[in-house]
């Protein structure tokens, strides 16, 4: 996510946010371990997961600037994410 998506699209008005459902300490360790520069939102009550109807992890969601979900997939499919982002950013 960091190199193939965030680094490629951060100048295209795309924001990557990871949502951790455990606690701030574990999220901080994960961020440091993998040298992540995008933000991690800590959501132990599952408010955001519930709002996005997420029931399995990882789930990748792309929300456009109007709030419309443009991509939602369980599991990590970098090619699917890149294809959806290319379509939204007209690459």
PDB file of N, CA, C and O in Angstrom:
ATOM      1  N   UNK A   1       0.826  -1.188   0.000  1.00  0.00           N
ATOM      2  CA  UNK A   1       0.000   0.000   0.000  1.00  0.00           C
ATOM      3  C   UNK A   1       0.871   1.253   0.000  1.00  0.00           C
ATOM      4  O   UNK A   1       0.598   2.195  -0.744  1.00  0.00           O
ATOM      5  N   UNK A   2       1.898   1.275   0.811  1.00  0.00           N
ATOM      6  CA  UNK A   2       2.761   2.456   0.935  1.00  0.00           C
ATOM      7  C   UNK A   2       3.419   2.810  -0.394  1.00  0.00           C
ATOM      8  O   UNK A   2       3.265   3.927  -0.890  1.00  0.00           O
ATOM      9  N   UNK A   3       4.142   1.873  -0.961  1.00  0.00           N
ATOM     10  CA  UNK A   3       4.944   2.163  -2.148  1.00  0.00           C
ATOM     11  C   UNK A   3       4.110   2.172  -3.429  1.00  0.00           C
ATOM     12  O   UNK A   3       4.211   3.103  -4.227  1.00  0.00           O
ATOM     13  N   UNK A   4       3.302   1.158  -3.624  1.00  0.00           N
ATOM     14  CA  UNK A   4       2.605   1.001  -4.898  1.00  0.00           C
ATOM     15  C   UNK A   4       1.371   1.881  -5.045  1.00  0.00           C
ATOM     16  O   UNK A   4       0.946   2.174  -6.162  1.00  0.00           O
ATOM     17  N   UNK A   5       0.798   2.301  -3.930  1.00  0.00           N
ATOM     18  CA  UNK A   5      -0.432   3.082  -4.033  1.00  0.00           C
ATOM     19  C   UNK A   5      -0.258   4.483  -3.464  1.00  0.00           C
ATOM     20  O   UNK A   5      -0.444   5.466  -4.181  1.00  0.00           O
ATOM     21  N   UNK A   6       0.091   4.588  -2.202  1.00  0.00           N
ATOM     22  CA  UNK A   6       0.218   5.895  -1.563  1.00  0.00           C
ATOM     23  C   UNK A   6       1.256   6.770  -2.268  1.00  0.00           C
ATOM     24  O   UNK A   6       0.972   7.922  -2.595  1.00  0.00           O
ATOM     25  N   UNK A   7       2.449   6.236  -2.505  1.00  0.00           N
ATOM     26  CA  UNK A   7       3.497   7.035  -3.135  1.00  0.00           C
ATOM     27  C   UNK A   7       3.107   7.455  -4.553  1.00  0.00           C
ATOM     28  O   UNK A   7       3.440   8.555  -4.994  1.00  0.00           O
ATOM     29  N   UNK A   8       2.403   6.578  -5.258  1.00  0.00           N
ATOM     30  CA  UNK A   8       2.020   6.867  -6.639  1.00  0.00           C
ATOM     31  C   UNK A   8       0.903   7.909  -6.738  1.00  0.00           C
ATOM     32  O   UNK A   8       0.886   8.704  -7.677  1.00  0.00           O
ATOM     33  N   UNK A   9      -0.021   7.913  -5.789  1.00  0.00           N
ATOM     34  CA  UNK A   9      -1.227   8.736  -5.918  1.00  0.00           C
ATOM     35  C   UNK A   9      -1.329   9.911  -4.949  1.00  0.00           C
ATOM     36  O   UNK A   9      -2.298  10.667  -5.020  1.00  0.00           O
ATOM     37  N   UNK A  10      -0.378  10.089  -4.058  1.00  0.00           N
ATOM     38  CA  UNK A  10      -0.536  11.147  -3.057  1.00  0.00           C
ATOM     39  C   UNK A  10      -0.564  12.543  -3.661  1.00  0.00           C
ATOM     40  O   UNK A  10      -1.082  13.469  -3.038  1.00  0.00           O
ATOM     41  N   UNK A  11      -0.022  12.713  -4.853  1.00  0.00           N
ATOM     42  CA  UNK A  11      -0.085  14.013  -5.524  1.00  0.00           C
ATOM     43  C   UNK A  11      -1.286  14.130  -6.461  1.00  0.00           C
ATOM     44  O   UNK A  11      -1.417  15.114  -7.189  1.00  0.00           O
ATOM     45  N   UNK A  12      -2.160  13.124  -6.441  1.00  0.00           N
ATOM     46  CA  UNK A  12      -3.340  13.088  -7.315  1.00  0.00           C
ATOM     47  C   UNK A  12      -4.630  13.344  -6.538  1.00  0.00           C
ATOM     48  O   UNK A  12      -5.707  12.936  -6.971  1.00  0.00           O
ATOM     49  N   UNK A  13      -4.524  14.012  -5.402  1.00  0.00           N
ATOM     50  CA  UNK A  13      -5.694  14.280  -4.567  1.00  0.00           C
ATOM     51  C   UNK A  13      -6.314  12.983  -4.020  1.00  0.00           C
ATOM     52  O   UNK A  13      -7.527  12.889  -3.832  1.00  0.00           O
ATOM     53  N   UNK A  14      -5.444  11.982  -3.769  1.00  0.00           N
ATOM     54  CA  UNK A  14      -5.856  10.705  -3.189  1.00  0.00           C
ATOM     55  C   UNK A  14      -5.245  10.616  -1.804  1.00  0.00           C
ATOM     56  O   UNK A  14      -4.068  10.923  -1.611  1.00  0.00           O
ATOM     57  N   UNK A  15      -6.051  10.195  -0.845  1.00  0.00           N
ATOM     58  CA  UNK A  15      -5.567  10.026   0.517  1.00  0.00           C
ATOM     59  C   UNK A  15      -5.747   8.569   0.906  1.00  0.00           C
ATOM     60  O   UNK A  15      -6.825   8.000   0.733  1.00  0.00           O
ATOM     61  N   UNK A  16      -4.696   7.973   1.429  1.00  0.00           N
ATOM     62  CA  UNK A  16      -4.759   6.605   1.945  1.00  0.00           C
ATOM     63  C   UNK A  16      -4.879   6.698   3.452  1.00  0.00           C
ATOM     64  O   UNK A  16      -4.104   7.399   4.103  1.00  0.00           O
ATOM     65  N   UNK A  17      -5.848   5.994   4.001  1.00  0.00           N
ATOM     66  CA  UNK A  17      -6.025   5.931   5.443  1.00  0.00           C
ATOM     67  C   UNK A  17      -6.247   4.468   5.804  1.00  0.00           C
ATOM     68  O   UNK A  17      -7.080   3.786   5.207  1.00  0.00           O
ATOM     69  N   UNK A  18      -5.507   4.009   6.766  1.00  0.00           N
ATOM     70  CA  UNK A  18      -5.708   2.662   7.285  1.00  0.00           C
ATOM     71  C   UNK A  18      -6.551   2.777   8.542  1.00  0.00           C
ATOM     72  O   UNK A  18      -6.392   3.719   9.318  1.00  0.00           O
ATOM     73  N   UNK A  19      -7.440   1.828   8.742  1.00  0.00           N
ATOM     74  CA  UNK A  19      -8.269   1.833   9.946  1.00  0.00           C
ATOM     75  C   UNK A  19      -7.918   0.608  10.774  1.00  0.00           C
ATOM     76  O   UNK A  19      -8.090  -0.528  10.333  1.00  0.00           O
ATOM     77  N   UNK A  20      -7.427   0.853  11.971  1.00  0.00           N
ATOM     78  CA  UNK A  20      -7.088  -0.222  12.908  1.00  0.00           C
ATOM     79  C   UNK A  20      -8.234  -0.386  13.893  1.00  0.00           C
ATOM     80  O   UNK A  20      -8.754   0.595  14.425  1.00  0.00           O
ATOM     81  N   UNK A  21      -8.620  -1.621  14.129  1.00  0.00           N
ATOM     82  CA  UNK A  21      -9.755  -1.857  15.026  1.00  0.00           C
ATOM     83  C   UNK A  21      -9.319  -2.317  16.403  1.00  0.00           C
ATOM     84  O   UNK A  21     -10.156  -2.724  17.207  1.00  0.00           O
ATOM     85  N   UNK A  22      -8.028  -2.262  16.692  1.00  0.00           N
ATOM     86  CA  UNK A  22      -7.604  -2.658  18.038  1.00  0.00           C
ATOM     87  C   UNK A  22      -7.281  -1.447  18.902  1.00  0.00           C
ATOM     88  O   UNK A  22      -8.190  -0.877  19.506  1.00  0.00           O
ATOM     89  N   UNK A  23      -6.022  -1.034  18.982  1.00  0.00           N
ATOM     90  CA  UNK A  23      -5.700   0.106  19.837  1.00  0.00           C
ATOM     91  C   UNK A  23      -4.554   0.922  19.252  1.00  0.00           C
ATOM     92  O   UNK A  23      -3.864   0.483  18.332  1.00  0.00           O
ATOM     93  N   UNK A  24      -4.368   2.110  19.801  1.00  0.00           N
ATOM     94  CA  UNK A  24      -3.361   3.044  19.301  1.00  0.00           C
ATOM     95  C   UNK A  24      -1.955   2.465  19.390  1.00  0.00           C
ATOM     96  O   UNK A  24      -1.148   2.665  18.482  1.00  0.00           O
ATOM     97  N   UNK A  25      -1.651   1.755  20.461  1.00  0.00           N
ATOM     98  CA  UNK A  25      -0.320   1.191  20.643  1.00  0.00           C
ATOM     99  C   UNK A  25       0.016   0.201  19.534  1.00  0.00           C
ATOM    100  O   UNK A  25       1.105   0.261  18.963  1.00  0.00           O
ATOM    101  N   UNK A  26      -0.898  -0.703  19.223  1.00  0.00           N
ATOM    102  CA  UNK A  26      -0.653  -1.672  18.153  1.00  0.00           C
ATOM    103  C   UNK A  26      -0.574  -0.998  16.789  1.00  0.00           C
ATOM    104  O   UNK A  26       0.237  -1.388  15.948  1.00  0.00           O
ATOM    105  N   UNK A  27      -1.404   0.002  16.568  1.00  0.00           N
ATOM    106  CA  UNK A  27      -1.376   0.738  15.303  1.00  0.00           C
ATOM    107  C   UNK A  27      -0.038   1.459  15.140  1.00  0.00           C
ATOM    108  O   UNK A  27       0.535   1.461  14.050  1.00  0.00           O
ATOM    109  N   UNK A  28       0.454   2.060  16.198  1.00  0.00           N
ATOM    110  CA  UNK A  28       1.735   2.767  16.146  1.00  0.00           C
ATOM    111  C   UNK A  28       2.882   1.794  15.874  1.00  0.00           C
ATOM    112  O   UNK A  28       3.786   2.103  15.098  1.00  0.00           O
ATOM    113  N   UNK A  29       2.848   0.638  16.499  1.00  0.00           N
ATOM    114  CA  UNK A  29       3.879  -0.388  16.258  1.00  0.00           C
ATOM    115  C   UNK A  29       3.851  -0.842  14.803  1.00  0.00           C
ATOM    116  O   UNK A  29       4.899  -0.975  14.170  1.00  0.00           O
ATOM    117  N   UNK A  30       2.659  -1.076  14.276  1.00  0.00           N
ATOM    118  CA  UNK A  30       2.502  -1.500  12.887  1.00  0.00           C
ATOM    119  C   UNK A  30       3.041  -0.439  11.938  1.00  0.00           C
ATOM    120  O   UNK A  30       3.765  -0.750  10.992  1.00  0.00           O
ATOM    121  N   UNK A  31       2.686   0.807  12.195  1.00  0.00           N
ATOM    122  CA  UNK A  31       3.126   1.921  11.351  1.00  0.00           C
ATOM    123  C   UNK A  31       4.643   2.037  11.358  1.00  0.00           C
ATOM    124  O   UNK A  31       5.262   2.246  10.315  1.00  0.00           O
ATOM    125  N   UNK A  32       5.234   1.901  12.527  1.00  0.00           N
ATOM    126  CA  UNK A  32       6.690   1.993  12.644  1.00  0.00           C
ATOM    127  C   UNK A  32       7.375   0.790  11.999  1.00  0.00           C
ATOM    128  O   UNK A  32       8.358   0.947  11.275  1.00  0.00           O
ATOM    129  N   UNK A  33       6.861  -0.399  12.257  1.00  0.00           N
ATOM    130  CA  UNK A  33       7.470  -1.626  11.726  1.00  0.00           C
ATOM    131  C   UNK A  33       7.536  -1.616  10.198  1.00  0.00           C
ATOM    132  O   UNK A  33       8.520  -2.065   9.610  1.00  0.00           O
ATOM    133  N   UNK A  34       6.485  -1.101   9.562  1.00  0.00           N
ATOM    134  CA  UNK A  34       6.431  -1.108   8.109  1.00  0.00           C
ATOM    135  C   UNK A  34       6.752   0.252   7.486  1.00  0.00           C
ATOM    136  O   UNK A  34       6.582   0.449   6.283  1.00  0.00           O
ATOM    137  N   UNK A  35       7.219   1.188   8.322  1.00  0.00           N
ATOM    138  CA  UNK A  35       7.647   2.513   7.867  1.00  0.00           C
ATOM    139  C   UNK A  35       6.574   3.200   7.021  1.00  0.00           C
ATOM    140  O   UNK A  35       6.846   3.693   5.926  1.00  0.00           O
ATOM    141  N   UNK A  36       5.362   3.220   7.547  1.00  0.00           N
ATOM    142  CA  UNK A  36       4.233   3.803   6.828  1.00  0.00           C
ATOM    143  C   UNK A  36       4.172   5.304   7.052  1.00  0.00           C
ATOM    144  O   UNK A  36       4.424   5.784   8.158  1.00  0.00           O
ATOM    145  N   UNK A  37       3.839   6.039   6.009  1.00  0.00           N
ATOM    146  CA  UNK A  37       3.731   7.491   6.132  1.00  0.00           C
ATOM    147  C   UNK A  37       2.290   7.961   6.028  1.00  0.00           C
ATOM    148  O   UNK A  37       2.003   9.122   6.324  1.00  0.00           O
ATOM    149  N   UNK A  38       1.374   7.086   5.615  1.00  0.00           N
ATOM    150  CA  UNK A  38      -0.035   7.488   5.562  1.00  0.00           C
ATOM    151  C   UNK A  38      -0.664   7.303   6.946  1.00  0.00           C
ATOM    152  O   UNK A  38      -0.171   6.509   7.746  1.00  0.00           O
ATOM    153  N   UNK A  39      -1.730   8.017   7.227  1.00  0.00           N
ATOM    154  CA  UNK A  39      -2.328   7.976   8.568  1.00  0.00           C
ATOM    155  C   UNK A  39      -3.044   6.663   8.864  1.00  0.00           C
ATOM    156  O   UNK A  39      -3.574   6.002   7.971  1.00  0.00           O
ATOM    157  N   UNK A  40      -3.043   6.311  10.133  1.00  0.00           N
ATOM    158  CA  UNK A  40      -3.807   5.168  10.622  1.00  0.00           C
ATOM    159  C   UNK A  40      -4.830   5.689  11.620  1.00  0.00           C
ATOM    160  O   UNK A  40      -4.478   6.294  12.632  1.00  0.00           O
ATOM    161  N   UNK A  41      -6.073   5.450  11.326  1.00  0.00           N
ATOM    162  CA  UNK A  41      -7.176   5.829  12.200  1.00  0.00           C
ATOM    163  C   UNK A  41      -7.456   4.656  13.142  1.00  0.00           C
ATOM    164  O   UNK A  41      -7.615   3.522  12.690  1.00  0.00           O
ATOM    165  N   UNK A  42      -7.516   4.918  14.418  1.00  0.00           N
ATOM    166  CA  UNK A  42      -7.805   3.875  15.392  1.00  0.00           C
ATOM    167  C   UNK A  42      -9.287   3.925  15.731  1.00  0.00           C
ATOM    168  O   UNK A  42      -9.806   4.955  16.160  1.00  0.00           O
ATOM    169  N   UNK A  43      -9.957   2.796  15.531  1.00  0.00           N
ATOM    170  CA  UNK A  43     -11.415   2.711  15.644  1.00  0.00           C
ATOM    171  C   UNK A  43     -11.811   1.446  16.410  1.00  0.00           C
ATOM    172  O   UNK A  43     -12.416   0.542  15.833  1.00  0.00           O
ATOM    173  N   UNK A  44     -11.474   1.373  17.713  1.00  0.00           N
ATOM    174  CA  UNK A  44     -11.737   0.133  18.458  1.00  0.00           C
ATOM    175  C   UNK A  44     -13.224  -0.222  18.597  1.00  0.00           C
ATOM    176  O   UNK A  44     -13.555  -1.387  18.821  1.00  0.00           O
ATOM    177  N   UNK A  45     -14.114   0.749  18.470  1.00  0.00           N
ATOM    178  CA  UNK A  45     -15.543   0.455  18.557  1.00  0.00           C
ATOM    179  C   UNK A  45     -16.117   0.004  17.208  1.00  0.00           C
ATOM    180  O   UNK A  45     -17.265  -0.432  17.136  1.00  0.00           O
ATOM    181  N   UNK A  46     -15.316   0.111  16.139  1.00  0.00           N
ATOM    182  CA  UNK A  46     -15.762  -0.327  14.821  1.00  0.00           C
ATOM    183  C   UNK A  46     -16.753   0.600  14.149  1.00  0.00           C
ATOM    184  O   UNK A  46     -17.514   0.168  13.283  1.00  0.00           O
ATOM    185  N   UNK A  47     -16.759   1.859  14.529  1.00  0.00           N
ATOM    186  CA  UNK A  47     -17.695   2.824  13.966  1.00  0.00           C
ATOM    187  C   UNK A  47     -17.537   2.951  12.448  1.00  0.00           C
ATOM    188  O   UNK A  47     -18.523   2.903  11.712  1.00  0.00           O
ATOM    189  N   UNK A  48     -16.295   3.112  11.984  1.00  0.00           N
ATOM    190  CA  UNK A  48     -16.060   3.282  10.551  1.00  0.00           C
ATOM    191  C   UNK A  48     -16.261   1.974   9.797  1.00  0.00           C
ATOM    192  O   UNK A  48     -16.818   1.964   8.699  1.00  0.00           O
ATOM    193  N   UNK A  49     -15.810   0.879  10.386  1.00  0.00           N
ATOM    194  CA  UNK A  49     -16.026  -0.430   9.755  1.00  0.00           C
ATOM    195  C   UNK A  49     -17.518  -0.683   9.573  1.00  0.00           C
ATOM    196  O   UNK A  49     -17.943  -1.178   8.529  1.00  0.00           O
ATOM    197  N   UNK A  50     -18.300  -0.352  10.566  1.00  0.00           N
ATOM    198  CA  UNK A  50     -19.746  -0.531  10.482  1.00  0.00           C
ATOM    199  C   UNK A  50     -20.351   0.380   9.415  1.00  0.00           C
ATOM    200  O   UNK A  50     -21.206  -0.051   8.642  1.00  0.00           O
ATOM    201  N   UNK A  51     -19.914   1.623   9.371  1.00  0.00           N
ATOM    202  CA  UNK A  51     -20.440   2.576   8.394  1.00  0.00           C
ATOM    203  C   UNK A  51     -20.137   2.143   6.962  1.00  0.00           C
ATOM    204  O   UNK A  51     -20.915   2.407   6.046  1.00  0.00           O
ATOM    205  N   UNK A  52     -18.995   1.474   6.779  1.00  0.00           N
ATOM    206  CA  UNK A  52     -18.601   1.020   5.451  1.00  0.00           C
ATOM    207  C   UNK A  52     -19.011  -0.430   5.196  1.00  0.00           C
ATOM    208  O   UNK A  52     -18.683  -0.996   4.153  1.00  0.00           O
ATOM    209  N   UNK A  53     -19.727  -1.029   6.147  1.00  0.00           N
ATOM    210  CA  UNK A  53     -20.206  -2.409   6.039  1.00  0.00           C
ATOM    211  C   UNK A  53     -19.062  -3.408   5.879  1.00  0.00           C
ATOM    212  O   UNK A  53     -19.154  -4.352   5.094  1.00  0.00           O
ATOM    213  N   UNK A  54     -17.982  -3.187   6.634  1.00  0.00           N
ATOM    214  CA  UNK A  54     -16.820  -4.069   6.598  1.00  0.00           C
ATOM    215  C   UNK A  54     -17.013  -5.181   7.625  1.00  0.00           C
ATOM    216  O   UNK A  54     -17.290  -4.924   8.797  1.00  0.00           O
ATOM    217  N   UNK A  55     -16.860  -6.434   7.156  1.00  0.00           N
ATOM    218  CA  UNK A  55     -17.039  -7.589   8.038  1.00  0.00           C
ATOM    219  C   UNK A  55     -15.836  -8.526   8.031  1.00  0.00           C
ATOM    220  O   UNK A  55     -15.819  -9.502   8.781  1.00  0.00           O
ATOM    221  N   UNK A  56     -14.837  -8.253   7.206  1.00  0.00           N
ATOM    222  CA  UNK A  56     -13.645  -9.096   7.123  1.00  0.00           C
ATOM    223  C   UNK A  56     -12.434  -8.199   6.888  1.00  0.00           C
ATOM    224  O   UNK A  56     -12.548  -7.093   6.360  1.00  0.00           O
ATOM    225  N   UNK A  57     -11.276  -8.706   7.294  1.00  0.00           N
ATOM    226  CA  UNK A  57     -10.060  -7.897   7.183  1.00  0.00           C
ATOM    227  C   UNK A  57      -8.993  -8.670   6.432  1.00  0.00           C
ATOM    228  O   UNK A  57      -8.843  -9.871   6.659  1.00  0.00           O
ATOM    229  N   UNK A  58      -8.250  -8.027   5.548  1.00  0.00           N
ATOM    230  CA  UNK A  58      -8.413  -6.622   5.188  1.00  0.00           C
ATOM    231  C   UNK A  58      -9.556  -6.426   4.202  1.00  0.00           C
ATOM    232  O   UNK A  58      -9.879  -7.318   3.417  1.00  0.00           O
ATOM    233  N   UNK A  59     -10.146  -5.279   4.253  1.00  0.00           N
ATOM    234  CA  UNK A  59     -11.101  -4.834   3.252  1.00  0.00           C
ATOM    235  C   UNK A  59     -10.597  -3.495   2.740  1.00  0.00           C
ATOM    236  O   UNK A  59     -10.251  -2.611   3.523  1.00  0.00           O
ATOM    237  N   UNK A  60     -10.557  -3.352   1.429  1.00  0.00           N
ATOM    238  CA  UNK A  60     -10.097  -2.111   0.815  1.00  0.00           C
ATOM    239  C   UNK A  60     -11.286  -1.379   0.241  1.00  0.00           C
ATOM    240  O   UNK A  60     -12.098  -1.948  -0.488  1.00  0.00           O
ATOM    241  N   UNK A  61     -11.375  -0.101   0.585  1.00  0.00           N
ATOM    242  CA  UNK A  61     -12.491   0.733   0.156  1.00  0.00           C
ATOM    243  C   UNK A  61     -11.932   2.001  -0.470  1.00  0.00           C
ATOM    244  O   UNK A  61     -11.031   2.635   0.079  1.00  0.00           O
ATOM    245  N   UNK A  62     -12.474   2.359  -1.614  1.00  0.00           N
ATOM    246  CA  UNK A  62     -12.131   3.638  -2.235  1.00  0.00           C
ATOM    247  C   UNK A  62     -13.405   4.470  -2.245  1.00  0.00           C
ATOM    248  O   UNK A  62     -14.429   4.070  -2.799  1.00  0.00           O
ATOM    249  N   UNK A  63     -13.315   5.632  -1.620  1.00  0.00           N
ATOM    250  CA  UNK A  63     -14.435   6.563  -1.540  1.00  0.00           C
ATOM    251  C   UNK A  63     -14.042   7.810  -2.323  1.00  0.00           C
ATOM    252  O   UNK A  63     -12.966   8.366  -2.104  1.00  0.00           O
ATOM    253  N   UNK A  64     -14.906   8.252  -3.235  1.00  0.00           N
ATOM    254  CA  UNK A  64     -14.564   9.433  -4.019  1.00  0.00           C
ATOM    255  C   UNK A  64     -14.827  10.706  -3.226  1.00  0.00           C
ATOM    256  O   UNK A  64     -15.288  10.649  -2.086  1.00  0.00           O
ATOM    257  N   UNK A  65     -14.534  11.843  -3.825  1.00  0.00           N
ATOM    258  CA  UNK A  65     -14.644  13.124  -3.128  1.00  0.00           C
ATOM    259  C   UNK A  65     -16.077  13.504  -2.772  1.00  0.00           C
ATOM    260  O   UNK A  65     -16.295  14.414  -1.972  1.00  0.00           O
ATOM    261  N   UNK A  66     -17.056  12.815  -3.359  1.00  0.00           N
ATOM    262  CA  UNK A  66     -18.456  13.078  -3.017  1.00  0.00           C
ATOM    263  C   UNK A  66     -18.973  12.138  -1.930  1.00  0.00           C
ATOM    264  O   UNK A  66     -20.113  12.259  -1.482  1.00  0.00           O
ATOM    265  N   UNK A  67     -18.117  11.196  -1.508  1.00  0.00           N
ATOM    266  CA  UNK A  67     -18.518  10.241  -0.481  1.00  0.00           C
ATOM    267  C   UNK A  67     -19.074   8.940  -1.038  1.00  0.00           C
ATOM    268  O   UNK A  67     -19.500   8.072  -0.276  1.00  0.00           O
ATOM    269  N   UNK A  68     -19.075   8.795  -2.351  1.00  0.00           N
ATOM    270  CA  UNK A  68     -19.587   7.579  -2.984  1.00  0.00           C
ATOM    271  C   UNK A  68     -18.509   6.489  -2.979  1.00  0.00           C
ATOM    272  O   UNK A  68     -17.361   6.743  -3.345  1.00  0.00           O
ATOM    273  N   UNK A  69     -18.888   5.279  -2.563  1.00  0.00           N
ATOM    274  CA  UNK A  69     -17.959   4.157  -2.584  1.00  0.00           C
ATOM    275  C   UNK A  69     -17.774   3.717  -4.033  1.00  0.00           C
ATOM    276  O   UNK A  69     -18.735   3.365  -4.716  1.00  0.00           O
ATOM    277  N   UNK A  70     -16.535   3.744  -4.486  1.00  0.00           N
ATOM    278  CA  UNK A  70     -16.214   3.388  -5.865  1.00  0.00           C
ATOM    279  C   UNK A  70     -15.557   2.023  -5.984  1.00  0.00           C
ATOM    280  O   UNK A  70     -15.482   1.461  -7.077  1.00  0.00           O
ATOM    281  N   UNK A  71     -15.078   1.482  -4.860  1.00  0.00           N
ATOM    282  CA  UNK A  71     -14.403   0.184  -4.855  1.00  0.00           C
ATOM    283  C   UNK A  71     -14.499  -0.372  -3.451  1.00  0.00           C
ATOM    284  O   UNK A  71     -14.216   0.332  -2.482  1.00  0.00           O
ATOM    285  N   UNK A  72     -14.896  -1.630  -3.332  1.00  0.00           N
ATOM    286  CA  UNK A  72     -14.942  -2.293  -2.029  1.00  0.00           C
ATOM    287  C   UNK A  72     -14.664  -3.770  -2.258  1.00  0.00           C
ATOM    288  O   UNK A  72     -15.449  -4.461  -2.907  1.00  0.00           O
ATOM    289  N   UNK A  73     -13.551  -4.251  -1.726  1.00  0.00           N
ATOM    290  CA  UNK A  73     -13.165  -5.643  -1.892  1.00  0.00           C
ATOM    291  C   UNK A  73     -12.576  -6.181  -0.592  1.00  0.00           C
ATOM    292  O   UNK A  73     -11.785  -5.516   0.076  1.00  0.00           O
ATOM    293  N   UNK A  74     -12.981  -7.394  -0.254  1.00  0.00           N
ATOM    294  CA  UNK A  74     -12.361  -8.103   0.864  1.00  0.00           C
ATOM    295  C   UNK A  74     -11.064  -8.699   0.342  1.00  0.00           C
ATOM    296  O   UNK A  74     -11.014  -9.243  -0.761  1.00  0.00           O
ATOM    297  N   UNK A  75     -10.021  -8.589   1.148  1.00  0.00           N
ATOM    298  CA  UNK A  75      -8.704  -9.063   0.720  1.00  0.00           C
ATOM    299  C   UNK A  75      -7.933  -7.943   0.056  1.00  0.00           C
ATOM    300  O   UNK A  75      -8.493  -6.896  -0.268  1.00  0.00           O
ATOM    301  N   UNK A  76      -6.662  -8.166  -0.142  1.00  0.00           N
ATOM    302  CA  UNK A  76      -5.807  -7.140  -0.729  1.00  0.00           C
ATOM    303  C   UNK A  76      -5.551  -7.482  -2.187  1.00  0.00           C
ATOM    304  O   UNK A  76      -4.861  -8.456  -2.487  1.00  0.00           O
ATOM    305  N   UNK A  77      -6.097  -6.693  -3.085  1.00  0.00           N
ATOM    306  CA  UNK A  77      -5.930  -6.881  -4.519  1.00  0.00           C
ATOM    307  C   UNK A  77      -5.324  -5.603  -5.095  1.00  0.00           C
ATOM    308  O   UNK A  77      -6.057  -4.722  -5.544  1.00  0.00           O
ATOM    309  N   UNK A  78      -3.980  -5.491  -5.086  1.00  0.00           N
ATOM    310  CA  UNK A  78      -3.355  -4.252  -5.537  1.00  0.00           C
ATOM    311  C   UNK A  78      -3.723  -3.887  -6.977  1.00  0.00           C
ATOM    312  O   UNK A  78      -3.884  -2.707  -7.288  1.00  0.00           O
ATOM    313  N   UNK A  79      -3.858  -4.876  -7.853  1.00  0.00           N
ATOM    314  CA  UNK A  79      -4.219  -4.563  -9.239  1.00  0.00           C
ATOM    315  C   UNK A  79      -5.613  -3.965  -9.326  1.00  0.00           C
ATOM    316  O   UNK A  79      -5.839  -3.040 -10.107  1.00  0.00           O
ATOM    317  N   UNK A  80      -6.551  -4.477  -8.539  1.00  0.00           N
ATOM    318  CA  UNK A  80      -7.904  -3.924  -8.522  1.00  0.00           C
ATOM    319  C   UNK A  80      -7.923  -2.509  -7.986  1.00  0.00           C
ATOM    320  O   UNK A  80      -8.631  -1.647  -8.508  1.00  0.00           O
ATOM    321  N   UNK A  81      -7.146  -2.270  -6.945  1.00  0.00           N
ATOM    322  CA  UNK A  81      -7.054  -0.930  -6.368  1.00  0.00           C
ATOM    323  C   UNK A  81      -6.456   0.045  -7.375  1.00  0.00           C
ATOM    324  O   UNK A  81      -6.981   1.140  -7.575  1.00  0.00           O
ATOM    325  N   UNK A  82      -5.357  -0.358  -8.008  1.00  0.00           N
ATOM    326  CA  UNK A  82      -4.700   0.512  -8.995  1.00  0.00           C
ATOM    327  C   UNK A  82      -5.632   0.808 -10.164  1.00  0.00           C
ATOM    328  O   UNK A  82      -5.696   1.946 -10.630  1.00  0.00           O
ATOM    329  N   UNK A  83      -6.346  -0.192 -10.639  1.00  0.00           N
ATOM    330  CA  UNK A  83      -7.263   0.004 -11.747  1.00  0.00           C
ATOM    331  C   UNK A  83      -8.367   1.002 -11.373  1.00  0.00           C
ATOM    332  O   UNK A  83      -8.700   1.886 -12.162  1.00  0.00           O
ATOM    333  N   UNK A  84      -8.930   0.855 -10.170  1.00  0.00           N
ATOM    334  CA  UNK A  84      -9.977   1.761  -9.712  1.00  0.00           C
ATOM    335  C   UNK A  84      -9.443   3.180  -9.547  1.00  0.00           C
ATOM    336  O   UNK A  84     -10.113   4.142  -9.922  1.00  0.00           O
ATOM    337  N   UNK A  85      -8.238   3.316  -8.986  1.00  0.00           N
ATOM    338  CA  UNK A  85      -7.651   4.647  -8.816  1.00  0.00           C
ATOM    339  C   UNK A  85      -7.297   5.288 -10.152  1.00  0.00           C
ATOM    340  O   UNK A  85      -7.499   6.487 -10.346  1.00  0.00           O
ATOM    341  N   UNK A  86      -6.766   4.479 -11.076  1.00  0.00           N
ATOM    342  CA  UNK A  86      -6.460   5.028 -12.401  1.00  0.00           C
ATOM    343  C   UNK A  86      -7.726   5.562 -13.060  1.00  0.00           C
ATOM    344  O   UNK A  86      -7.705   6.616 -13.695  1.00  0.00           O
ATOM    345  N   UNK A  87      -8.820   4.837 -12.907  1.00  0.00           N
ATOM    346  CA  UNK A  87     -10.094   5.277 -13.491  1.00  0.00           C
ATOM    347  C   UNK A  87     -10.555   6.593 -12.853  1.00  0.00           C
ATOM    348  O   UNK A  87     -11.010   7.499 -13.552  1.00  0.00           O
ATOM    349  N   UNK A  88     -10.437   6.690 -11.538  1.00  0.00           N
ATOM    350  CA  UNK A  88     -10.879   7.906 -10.842  1.00  0.00           C
ATOM    351  C   UNK A  88      -9.980   9.103 -11.092  1.00  0.00           C
ATOM    352  O   UNK A  88     -10.445  10.243 -11.106  1.00  0.00           O
ATOM    353  N   UNK A  89      -8.702   8.848 -11.289  1.00  0.00           N
ATOM    354  CA  UNK A  89      -7.764   9.955 -11.513  1.00  0.00           C
ATOM    355  C   UNK A  89      -7.449  10.152 -12.987  1.00  0.00           C
ATOM    356  O   UNK A  89      -6.618  10.986 -13.346  1.00  0.00           O
ATOM    357  N   UNK A  90      -8.120   9.375 -13.844  1.00  0.00           N
ATOM    358  CA  UNK A  90      -7.967   9.458 -15.294  1.00  0.00           C
ATOM    359  C   UNK A  90      -6.537   9.300 -15.748  1.00  0.00           C
ATOM    360  O   UNK A  90      -6.050  10.075 -16.571  1.00  0.00           O
ATOM    361  N   UNK A  91      -5.849   8.279 -15.205  1.00  0.00           N
ATOM    362  CA  UNK A  91      -4.461   7.971 -15.630  1.00  0.00           C
ATOM    363  C   UNK A  91      -4.479   7.051 -16.814  1.00  0.00           C
ATOM    364  O   UNK A  91      -3.421   6.675 -17.320  1.00  0.00           O
TER     365      UNK A  91
END
